[in-house]
Amino acid sequence: MNTTEHKPHNSQSLKGKEGCSLYPLKFKPILKSLIWGGSDICKFKKISPVQEGIGESWEISGVEGNISVIDNGELAGKPIDEVLRIFKEQLVGKKVYDRFGDTFPLLIKFIDARDDLSIQVHPNDELAMKRHNSFGKTEMWYVINATSDAYLYSGFSSRITPDEYVETVANNTFTDKLQKYEVKPGDVFFLPAGRVHAIGAGCFIAEIQQTSNITYRIYDYNRKDAEGNTRELHTELAKDAIDYRLFNDYRTQYTAAPNQPVQLASCEYFTTTLLEIDRPIERNYEEIDSFVIYICIQGDCMLKDNKGNSLTVEQGESVLIPADTGSLHIIPGKNSKLLETFVE
C-alpha cells in the first residue's frame, strides 16, 4: 500500500465540517465461511495462509452486522457507518445522502462457488420494505474466472405462471424452466429484483448489489445437511417477488475497448463500467455527485486524486473514492482491469 502521509485530525475536524479532507479508502475484507465455498478468494486476494471453504468476501458493506472497517490512513479502524455519519455528503454525495441517509447504499462482494448455490430471487424495494423494512436487492455479476464446465442460471427459458412455478418446485422440475448459461471470464449478468438466478459450481464472480441481505431461497436440489435436514425454502414468499416475464437473452452484451470506460450496467441503484487500461487515464467526477468504487479484478494500478493523495490498488482490492474528490488520475501497472461503480 502506498499512500501520502495524512496529519491526524483533531476532534473538531472529525465532525465532517467544510475543509475536512477525505482520501481513497480501503477496507478489511469480511470473509464468509460457507458450505459451498472454495479457496480461490484467498488466492485471488493474496491472503495467507489460504483458507478453505470461503464462499464470499464482503469488500465494502453497510449491512447491519457486517459493517466494513477502514484499513488505511488516519481513519483506519473506523467502521464505514460511523464515517458516513460524520462526513455525510462529503463521503457519498448530496443526492446519495438525501436518498439513503446514513446507510451506505452498495454492497461489494467476491463469490467463489465450489458447489452449486441454491436458486434464489430477491424482492424489490416496495415488497422488501413492506415485509422486512429493508431495501430490495438489484445486483449484477461480473465473471472473473470460470472452470471449463461452469454455468449459472438467469431468468426463464420458457413461460411459466405463478401456479406452475409452485408446481414445478414441488415436483423437482423447476430448473427445466430456467435459462442456463455456460460462462467464461468477462461475462456480465444484470439481475434486477425479481429475476430468478443461481450461481453454479466453478464460478468466481464480482457482485455489485444494493445494501440488502433479503434472499428468498426457491430450490436447493433437495440437499441435506449432516443431520439429514433440508434447508428452509421460501416458495410462497418468492411467488409474489418473481418477475415472470420472458426475455430473449439475460446476458449483457458489450464490447471491450482499451483505455475507454465501457458501460456494463446502469440502473437507479448503480452504474458500472469496465476499465481495461495500459496507459494513464483521467476520470472526472465533478458532475456525478456520488462516491466511486474501484474493484481491481486484474493487475494493479496507482490512483492519484486532486487533493494530493495516492494509493496503490492490487488485484482483489476494492477502493472507495469519496464524493468530494473532483478527479482521479489512474496509472496502470501490467494488465490492469478495474470495475468502476457509482450511483447516478
Long-range contacts (C-beta under 8 A, 24 or more apart in sequence): 1-26, 1-72, 1-311, 1-312, 2-302, 2-310, 2-311, 2-312, 3-72, 3-73, 3-309, 3-310, 3-311, 4-308, 4-309, 4-310, 6-73, 6-74, 6-309, 7-74, 8-74, 9-74, 14-86, 15-86, 16-86, 16-87, 16-88, 16-90, 20-87, 20-90, 21-307, 22-87, 22-90, 22-91, 22-322, 22-324, 22-325, 23-73, 23-305, 23-307, 23-309, 23-311, 23-322, 24-72, 24-303, 24-305, 24-309, 24-311, 24-319, 24-320, 24-321, 24-322, 24-325, 25-70, 25-72, 25-73, 25-75, 25-83, 25-319, 25-320, 25-322, 26-70, 26-71, 26-72, 26-311, 26-317, 26-318, 26-319, 26-320, 27-59, 27-60, 27-68, 27-69, 27-70, 27-71, 27-80, 27-318, 27-320, 28-68, 28-69, 28-70, 28-71, 29-57, 29-58, 29-59, 30-57, 30-58, 30-61, 30-66, 30-68, 31-56, 31-57, 32-56, 32-57, 32-58, 35-115, 36-113, 36-114, 36-115, 36-116, 36-117, 36-201, 37-112, 37-113, 37-114, 38-112, 38-113, 38-114, 39-112, 40-112, 40-145, 40-204, 41-110, 41-112, 44-110, 44-112, 44-144, 44-145, 44-204, 44-315, 44-316, 45-110, 45-315, 45-316, 45-317, 46-314, 46-315, 46-316, 54-112, 55-111, 55-112, 55-113, 55-114, 56-109, 56-110, 56-111, 56-112, 57-109, 57-110, 58-107, 58-108, 58-109, 59-108, 59-109, 59-110, 59-295, 59-318, 60-104, 60-106, 60-107, 60-108, 60-293, 60-318, 60-320, 61-104, 61-107, 61-108, 61-211, 62-103, 62-104, 62-105, 62-106, 62-107, 62-211, 63-107, 63-211, 63-212, 63-213, 66-213, 72-311, 80-104, 80-320, 87-322, 89-323, 89-324, 90-322, 90-323, 90-324, 91-291, 91-322, 91-323, 91-324, 92-290, 92-291, 92-322, 92-323, 92-343, 93-288, 93-289, 93-290, 93-291, 93-323, 93-343, 94-289, 94-323, 95-289, 95-290, 95-343, 96-289, 96-290, 96-291, 96-323, 96-343, 103-135, 103-211, 104-211, 105-135, 105-210, 105-211, 105-269, 105-343, 106-208, 106-209, 106-210, 106-211, 106-269, 106-270, 106-293, 106-341, 106-343, 107-207, 107-208, 107-209, 107-210, 107-211, 107-212, 108-206, 108-207, 108-208, 108-293, 108-295, 108-318, 108-341, 109-206, 109-207, 109-209, 110-144, 110-204, 110-205, 110-206, 110-207, 110-316, 111-199, 111-203, 111-204, 111-205, 111-206, 111-207, 112-204, 113-199, 113-200, 113-201, 113-202, 113-203, 113-204, 113-205, 114-201, 114-202, 115-201, 116-198, 116-199, 116-200, 116-201, 116-221, 117-198, 117-199, 117-200, 118-198, 118-217, 118-218, 118-219, 118-220, 118-221, 118-231, 119-153, 119-174, 119-175, 119-178, 119-196, 119-197, 119-198, 119-217, 119-218, 119-219, 119-220, 120-196, 120-197, 120-198, 120-215, 120-216, 120-217, 120-218, 121-194, 121-195, 121-196, 121-197, 121-215, 121-216, 121-218, 121-238, 121-241, 121-242, 122-191, 122-193, 122-194, 122-212, 122-214, 122-215, 122-216, 122-241, 123-193, 123-194, 123-214, 123-216, 123-237, 123-241, 124-193, 124-194, 124-241, 125-193, 127-240, 127-241, 128-193, 128-212, 128-214, 131-237, 132-214, 134-212, 134-213, 134-214, 135-210, 135-211, 135-212, 136-193, 136-210, 136-212, 136-214, 137-193, 137-209, 137-210, 137-212, 137-214, 137-215, 138-191, 138-192, 138-193, 138-209, 138-210, 138-267, 138-269, 139-191, 139-207, 139-208, 139-209, 139-210, 140-188, 140-189, 140-190, 140-191, 140-207, 140-208, 140-209, 140-252, 140-264, 140-265, 140-270, 140-272, 141-187, 141-188, 141-189, 141-191, 141-199, 141-205, 141-206, 141-207, 142-186, 142-187, 142-188, 142-205, 142-206, 142-207, 142-208, 142-264, 142-272, 142-274, 142-297, 142-339, 143-183, 143-184, 143-185, 143-186, 143-187, 143-188, 143-203, 143-204, 143-205, 144-185, 144-204, 144-205, 144-206, 144-297, 145-185, 145-204, 146-183, 146-184, 146-185, 146-187, 146-202, 146-203, 146-204, 147-201, 147-202, 148-202, 149-182, 149-202, 150-182, 150-183, 150-200, 150-201, 150-202, 150-203, 151-180, 151-181, 151-182, 151-183, 151-200, 151-202, 151-203, 152-180, 152-181, 152-183, 152-189, 152-197, 152-198, 152-199, 152-200, 152-203, 153-178, 153-179, 153-180, 153-181, 153-196, 153-197, 153-198, 153-200, 154-178, 154-179, 154-181, 154-189, 154-191, 154-195, 154-196, 154-197, 154-250, 154-251, 155-179, 155-195, 155-196, 155-197, 155-246, 155-247, 155-250, 156-196, 156-244, 156-246, 158-246, 159-244, 159-246, 160-244, 161-244, 162-239, 162-240, 162-242, 162-244, 165-239, 165-242, 165-244, 166-235, 166-236, 166-239, 169-218, 169-219, 169-233, 169-235, 172-222, 174-218, 174-219, 175-219, 179-250, 181-250, 181-251, 186-256, 187-251, 188-251, 188-252, 188-254, 188-264, 188-265, 189-250, 189-251, 189-252, 190-252, 190-264, 190-265, 190-267, 192-243, 192-267, 193-241, 193-243, 194-241, 194-242, 194-243, 195-243, 195-250, 196-242, 206-295, 206-297, 206-339, 208-265, 208-270, 208-272, 208-295, 208-339, 208-341, 210-269, 210-270, 216-241, 261-340, 264-339, 266-344, 268-344, 269-343, 270-341, 270-342, 270-343, 271-341, 271-342, 271-343, 271-344, 272-339, 272-340, 272-341, 273-339, 273-340, 273-341, 274-337, 274-338, 274-339, 274-340, 275-330, 275-336, 275-337, 275-338, 275-339, 275-340, 276-336, 276-337, 277-301, 277-330, 277-332, 277-336, 277-337, 277-338, 278-332, 278-335, 278-336, 279-332, 280-329, 280-330, 280-331, 280-332, 281-329, 281-330, 282-327, 282-328, 282-329, 282-330, 283-327, 283-328, 283-330, 283-340, 284-326, 284-327, 285-321, 285-323, 285-325, 285-326, 285-327, 285-328, 285-342, 286-326, 286-327, 288-342, 288-344, 289-323, 290-323, 290-342, 290-343, 290-344, 291-320, 291-321, 291-322, 291-323, 291-342, 291-343, 292-320, 292-321, 292-325, 292-328, 292-340, 292-341, 292-342, 293-318, 293-319, 293-320, 293-321, 293-340, 293-341, 293-342, 294-318, 294-319, 294-321, 294-338, 294-339, 294-340, 295-338, 295-339, 295-340, 295-341, 296-336, 296-337, 296-338, 297-337, 297-338, 297-339, 298-335, 298-336, 298-337, 299-332, 299-333, 299-334, 299-335, 299-336, 299-337, 300-332, 300-333, 300-334, 300-336, 301-330, 301-331, 301-332, 301-333, 301-336, 301-338, 302-330, 302-331, 302-333, 303-328, 303-329, 303-330, 303-331, 304-328, 304-329, 304-330, 304-331, 305-329, 313-338
